[in-house]
Amino acid sequence: METRIIDSRNDFAQWAIDRSNAILTDQGSELATAARNGNEAQIDEAARALGQAIVDALIEAFDGLAGDE
């Protein structure tokens, strides 16, 4: 993901929308496909990848805020 300068609440909201959209497009579709196939191992793997993508996005946001100190 590209580096983005966030100068306002609106900038942060747009970043959050863009980031969540990217996560759902990538990992969400993988989870939906695994669920449709009914393969428990694939569902577990896709769910873990979705969770990790969310954690990564939160850490990315925190690191951006912590860098301002």
QUIRAMO-V368362 format. One record per pair of residues at least 4 apart in sequence whose C-alpha atoms are under 6 Angstrom apart, sorted by the first residue. I is the first residue (numbers start at 1). J is the second residue. Records with the same first field share a line. If there is no record, write none. Layout:
I: J + J
This chain:
6: 11 + 12
15: 19
16: 20
23: 27
24: 28
25: 29
27: 50
30: 46
31: 43 + 46
34: 42 + 43
35: 43
42: 46
43: 47
59: 63
62: 66
63: 67
